[in-house]
Amino acid sequence: MTTVPTAGSYRGLGDVKLIGRQVRYEQLSFWLNPVGAIFTIGFSTVFLVMLGSLDGNAKVSFLDNIRMVQYYVPGFAAYGIMSSCYNLLALNLVNRREMGLLKRLRLSPVPTWILMASIFLSSIIIAALQVVLMMLVGRVAFNVHGPANVLPFVLAVIVGMLCFTALAVGISTLVPNADSAGPAVNIVFFILVAFSGLYFAIPPHSVLATVTGYFPVRHLILSLETTFNRTPGVTAWPWHDMGVMAIWAVAGIVLALRRWQWAPRRG
């Protein structure tokens, strides 16, 4: 029996094509800005190579004596997710709002949700590229194995992307203008990154681990490290870490729904 395509199916296929086209334009905009692309993609790569070369063969006693470089690879993969889905996206949204570009989206013949979805998906694609790049650099330069638990690792990556995308949208509503976007978005973020175990492994029950454990940065690093390196006695599914990130994602969504504005803020 032949199935006749419905109007809804045609409309759904058309939406997918529109999203794909808009994502392509967003990607072109990103890669045609070489300075921004280099700083976004290159930062994590340079630091992984530098730290891996300096003390990559040192052992982490409280992590089943894995090499430090095995800790750095998932850590900088987490940083790649945060830099793309949080920093880059939040700054992008603030700048577009203050330039009036978000307001113009509502006048476009293309549905607004498709244009916004393409912005989010473009950031997620850049984050995914950084994760893959960290895996390749770790394998080629330092002979680091791939994720020991592939499905939990992929799920943790997806949850991390969604969490920091939601937080980027929420935090962008708190930034009053484009001039303050950089400091407002970056200062707290880089402080949390520095003390959440990106550059050095933190003992699990230390004061620093307890304090940073309230924030999603620490839990994204932990979830990727846990699933990347098979640690005896530790579950392969970091449900607690992903649950904390999900709570922060909901907080970002609620904040965005309450404070979102399409037009530039005056005064």
N, C-alpha and C positions, 0 to 999 in steps of 0.2 A: 504494500500500500504506500503510495507516494505522499509524503508530508508536505503540505503547502506552507511556505514561509509566511508568518504573520507580520503585521506592521510593527509589532513590538520587537520581533527578532531583527528586522531591518534597522530599526532605530538603535537597538543595542549594538549591532555591528558598526553602525555609523558613529556611535559614541566612542567605541574602541579606536576606530580610525582617527577620529578627531584628537583623542588623547595622545595617540602615537605621534601624530603630526606636531602637536604642541610640545610634547616631550623632546622631539627632535629640535625644535626651535630653541627650547631652553638649553639643551646640550650645546648647540652651536653658540649660543650667547656665552656659555661658560668657557668653552674651549677657545673662543676667539679673544678671550681676555687672558693672555699667557701669564701675566704676573699673578693674577688671582689663582689660576690653575696650578702654577708652580708652588705657590705657598700652601695651597690646600692639599695637594697630592704629595708634594716633596717634603713637607715638614716631618711627617711620620716616617717616611723612608730614610731620610738623613739621620734622624735620631735612632732608628732601629739599627742602621749600619754602624753608627758611631758607638752606641752603648754595647751592641753585640761584639764589636771588635775590642772594646776596652775590657769588659769583664764577662763576656758571654759564656765562658767555660766555668765560671764560678758556680758552686753548688748552693741550692736553697735547701737547707736542712729540714725545715718544717713543711716543705712541699715534696717529700719523698726524694730529696737530693736530685731534683731535676736541674739541668743547666739554666743559668739565668736567661740565656737567649731563648730558651723554650718558654720562659715567662714573658719575655719582651714581645715576642711575635703576636700572641693573642692580645696582649696589652695594647700594642700600637694598632692592632686591628680595631680594638674598641675605640681608641682615640680617633681613627679614621671615620668611624660611624658618628662619633660626637661632633667632630669638626665639620662634617658635611651636613648632617641632619639637624644640628643645633646652631653652631656658629654661623655657617654660611647661610642657612635658611633664615635665621632670625634677622641677620643684617640685610639680607635680600628683601624680606618683607617690610622692614622699617623704611628702607630706601625707596621701595616702590610706593609705599603709602605716602611718604612725604613728597615724592615727585608727582603724585597724582595718578600714578599708573594703576594702582588698585581700583581707584574710582572709575577709571576708564574701562576696566574689565567688565563692569556692570552695563556698559553701553555697547559692548561687543555683541555681534549676532551669535557668537559661540556661547553656549551656556556657561555661566560663571563657574559652576562646580567643575567643569572640564578644565578650564584654565587654571583653577587653583590646584586641582589634582595633578596637572602636568608639572606645576612648580614643585609639589611634594615628591612626585615620582622622579624628577630629575635629580633632586638631592639624594634620594635613596639609591639611584643608579651610581652616582659618584661615590657614595659610601661603600656600595658593593664592590666597585672597582678597587677601592683602597684595601678592603679586606682581602681580595684576591691578590693584590700586589704584595701585601705583607706575607701571605702564604708563599708566594714565589720567591721573594727576597730571602725569607727564612730558609727555604729549601735549597736554593742555589748557593747562597753566600755562607750559610751556617749549618747546612745539613740537618735542618729541623724537620721532623716528620709532620704530616698533616694532622688534622683533628682526629683524636683518638675515638671520639664519639660524634660521628658526623651529624646525625639527625638532631641531637640536643644542641650541637654547636650552631647549626643552621637556624633552629628555633630561637636560640638566644640572640643571634644576630638580628632576626626579624623583629623580635620584641624590643631590642635595643633601638632599632631604626624607628619603630612606631613611637616608642617612648620619647625619644629626643626630638622627633618631628613635632609631636604634640607640645612638648615643652618650648620649642622654638616659636611656635605660633602663639602660645600663651605669653611668653616673655616679651615678644615683639609688641604686645599691647601695652606693656608697662613703660616702654621707651618713648619719651616725649617727642624726640626729634632725631634727625639723621646724625647730627653732630655728636650726640651722646650715645649713639648706638654701639660704637666700638667699645668704649669703656664699660658701659652697662652690661653688655653681653659677655665680654671677654674676661674682665677682672675676676669676678667670682668663679667663673668656669675654670680658668687656669689655676687658681688657688686650689680648687677642689681636685683638679686633675693631679696637681703636684703632690698632694697629701693623700690621695686615694690609692696609691700603689702603682702608678704608671711607671715611674722611674726606678722604683725599688720595691721589693716584696715586703709586705707588712704582715707581721705575725697575727694570726686570726683573732686572738683574744687581747690584743694590746689596746691601749687607750685610743690611739690614732685610728685603729680599725673600728672601734666602737663609735667614735664620733663621726667618721666619714661613712659609716654604715647606714646613716639616716638619709643619705643622698644617692641618687641613681648612678652617679659616675662610678662609685665604688662597686656597685652591684653589676654593672655591665662588664667591668674588668674582671670581676670574680667569676661571672657566669661563663665568659669566654675562656678564661684560664682553666676553669674546672672541666669544661667539656673538651678543651684542646688537649690537655694532659690527663691521662688516666691515672688517678690517684687511688691507691688501694683503700677501701673502707669509705670512700666518698661516692655518693650517688652520681650517676652520669647526668641526671636531669636536675638542674639547679632551680627547682621550683620557687624557693624562697627569694632568690635574687630576681627572677623574672616577675614574681608577685610584687616585689617592691617597685620595680620599674613600671609595672602596670598601674599601680596606685599613683605614681608620679605622672603617668600619661593621662589618667583621668583628671588629675588636678590641672594639668596644662589645658585640657579640653574645656573644663569648666571655666577657667580663667579666660580663655579665648572667647567663649560664648558670651560671657558677661561684659567683656570690655572691647570686643572687636570693633574697629572702625574702618570704613573704606576710604574716607576722605582724609586729607592731611590735617594734622592738629595745629591749631593756631594759638599764639600766645605763649 
